[in-house]
Amino acid sequence: MLVNLKRPLVQSQLHETVGDEASQLISTVSSESWEGEEFPLPRKDEPGILVSLHKLKELERIDIFDERKVTIGALVTAREIQKRVELRDIYMALSEGADSLGSPLVRARGTLGGNFCNARPAADMVIPSICLGAKLTLTSSKGERTVDSADFILAPGKTILANGEILTSILFSLPARSGSAYYKLAQRKALDISVVGVASAVTLTEDGNVERVRTTLGAVGPTPLIASSVEPILTGKHPTEDLLVKAAQAAGTDAVPIDDHRGSAEYRRHMVEVLTGRTLAQAIKRAGGEL
């Protein structure tokens, strides 16, 4: 994490628990901005204090409470998420987001917490995390608070982290008969930012109807977006190809893309529809459903 101050750069190596030394040290600093572990570079020319959290081993843990509920420490790397079979079996969209991140070197260093704190609309692990309904634990010297992952990023590079707060863990909990998928469209297969990224998660009832559904869009707005128009089209209904087409078209209307060097707004909106249809179909299949 980086704290920018108008004073000489000091590096602190922290030990033991977040709730002790780390929070106390950070709370004494009047921070102007925070960065995540994935891109440990300041956005200003002269950072003030660099606080290293790498020796806080509790932030590197993955705790599985049962087969459907897991807490991932903020310093768990994309590579570690890739390797955990139990995560891939249940939270496939998250694993696919980790698979899509950068290169092998980036995945070995980039963390889930860093992906959130970097606060980019195309963040490959954030988009599926929001889709999966993840909850974030923020810790400071005053205690802890839990926030919805969808509320964490306010704008590019800006989060709801208050001065002295650390993102410490991310909680995932999905009911049975759930499936998810994440697809990324980029100009290259590696080391590239998304043109469009889409994640979908579906939970089915015992008779195969959609109990709940969420689709999240990346790189088509200032922050990752929940395609809210998808839910009323599918919820309570047996999924069919026609319904998926309608849901995909609705997701396209929820997107607010721009024209840039990676693609036009019109192309991005079209690909939102294409990838929404694909992720929904894959998520339904992984949940044990049929079209």
N, C-alpha and C positions, 0 to 999 in steps of 0.2 A: 504494500500500500504506500502511496505517496501523499505527504502533506506539504503543501506549498506555503512557505513563510518567507518573509523578507529578513532572513538571517542566514549565517553560514550553514552549509550542508553538514548534517550530523547523521551517522548511521548507527542505529541501535539494533542489536541482536537480542530478541526476547526469548524467554524460556517459560516453562510451566504453562499455566492456564490463561485463556483469554480473559476470564473474569478478574484476574489479578493484575499482574504487571502491565500487560498490554493495554487494557482499558484505562488504567490509571495514567500511564504515560501519554496515551493519545488524548485523554480528556484534558491534559494540561496545555495542549497545543491549540491555538486559535487557527484552525485549518481553513484554507480557502478552497481546496478541491482534493478529491480522493481518486485514486486509480486502482484498478484491479491488477491481479498478478499476471494476467495474460499479456499486457503491454506495459511493462514497468518503466515507462518513460513519462516525464512530466510534460504537460502541455505548455508550461512556461519555461523561459530560458534558464531561470535560476531557481531550482527547487530549494525549499528551506530544510525540511527534515525528512529523511527517509527512514521509515519504520519497517523493518523486516519481520515478517510473521512466519518465516520458514521453519523455525524451530518449535512452533506450536503444533505438536504432533496430533493433537486432538482435532485440528482442522483438516487432517489428511485421512480421517477415518470414514469408512462406509459401514453404517450400522443397519443391519436388516432385522427388523422386529418380528415380522412374519413374512409370508411370501408375497404380500401385497403392499407393505409399508417399509420405506427405507429412508434414512437420513444420510445425506452426502455432505461431508465437510467442504467448506469453501475452497480449500487448497487441494482437493482431489483433482488430479489431472484428467484431461480428455483420454489419455492413453489408459489410465486405470479404469475409467468408465468403459472403454472399449473391451478391456480384458475380462470384466466381471460377467460371467455367463448368466447369473441370476438377474442382473439388470437388463441384459439383452432379451431374456425370455419374457419379462413383464413390461419393461419400459423401452420398447424397441425404438421409438422415436428419439429418445435421448441418446441411445447408443448410435443411431444413425447420424444424429447431430455431431456427436464426438468423432465419428468416422469422417465427417465432411470438413472438419476444422483444419485449415492450413495444410501442413505437411507433417511427416513423422516427428520432426524436431519440435514443431509448434505444439503438437499433441502431447509430447513428452513434458513440456513446460507449462503450456496453457492450462488454466484451471477453470472449473465451473464457476467459482466465485469471481474470478477475473473476467470471465465472459459477461457476467452480469454487470460488474462494476465499470467495465469499459463502456457500457451503455450505448451500443451501436444497434441500429435497426436491423442489421443483417446477421446478428450474432447467432452462430450455428447451434449452440447449446441452449441459448435463451429461448428461442422460438419454440422448440419442443417442450421445454420446461413449463412455459406458460400454458401451452396446449394441455399438458398433463396436470395442470392445476397446482403446481408446486407452491409451497409456502416457504418464505425466507425468514431466518432468525437473525436479527440485528442485535448486537451486544455492545454495551458501553459501561462505563463505571456506575451508571445509574440503574443498570439491570438489562433485561432483554425485552424485545417486542417482536411480534410475528406479523409479517405483512404478506399480502398476496403477491406472487411474482408478477402478475399483470400490472400492478401498481408501482413497481420498483423504479422503472425507467421513466423519467419525465420528459426528456428530450435527448437528442444526440449528445453523449458525454455527460449527462446530468441525471442523478438518481435522487431518491428520497433520503439517502444517508445524511443524518445530522452530524454536526461536528462531534468528533469523538466516538462515532459509531463504527463498528466493524461488521461486515457480513460474515457470519460464522458457519451457517449450515443451511442446507436446502432439503426440505421434507417433501417426499412424494408418497401418495397413497391412492391406490386405484382399487375399485371393487373387482370381484371376479367377472368373467365374461367381458373383459376390456381388451382393446387392441389399439395400437397407435402406429403412425408412420411419419417420416420426415423425408421430403424430397428437396434437393437444392439444384437450382439451375445457375450455372456459372459459365464464363467463357472458356475456362480451363478446368481440368479435372482436379487440380490441386493448387494450393497457394493463390486462391482467388476469392474475392468477395462475391456474394450472391448477386445475381441479377434479380432473382426471386427465390424465396425459400418458403415452403408451406409445410406445416405439421397438422395432423388431424388425430384426434383420439375419440374412440367410440366405446360406449358400454351398452351391452344388449341385455334385454330381459330373457327369461328362460324360454319364451316362445319366439325369440329372434327379433323382436321389435327394438327400436333404438330407445334406450332409456335416457341416455345423455350423450351429447356430442359437442366437441369444440374444435374449431379450426383456427390456427394462428398463422398470420402472414408476416413475412420478413422482407425487408428491402423495398417495400411499397408504401412507406410512410415514415414519419420522423422517428417513430418507435415501432417495435413489433406490435402488430394489430390483431385483435380478436375479430374474426369475421362473424359478427353477431347475427347476420342474416341467415346463416346456415342452420342454426339451432331450431328455429320454429318450422323449418321445412322438413326436418328429419325426425324430430323428437316425437315419440309415440307411434311411429309408423314402421312398417316393415320396409327395409331398404330395398329399393329397386334401381335399375339403371336410369330410368326416367327421373326419379327423385334426386339421384346424384348429379344429373345434368343441371337440374334446377338449383341445387345447392351450390354447385360450382359457379354457375352464372351469378348467383347472389353474392358469393365471395368476391367475384370480380368487381361488383358495384361497391363493396366495402373498401376495396383498395384505394389508396390515394397516391399513386406513383408519380414520379417526375421523369422528365427527359434528361438523360445524361449520357456519358460516353459508353456506358455499359448496355444501354437499351432505351428505347422510347417508352413513354408512358403507355401508349397503346399496346405495344408488344408485352410489356410487363403485365398489364391487366389481362391480356389474353392468356399469358402463361400462368397467372394466378388461377384462372378457370381450369386450365389443363391439369395443373399439379394438385389442385383441390380435389378434382374428380379422382385422380390416382391415389392420393393419400387416404381419402375416405374409403375407397374400395379396398385398399390394402388393410386399413384399420379394421374394417368390418370382417374381412377374412381372418385376421389375426385374433379377433374376438370370438371366432367360431361361427360367424354368420355366413349367409349366402345372399347373393343378389338374384 
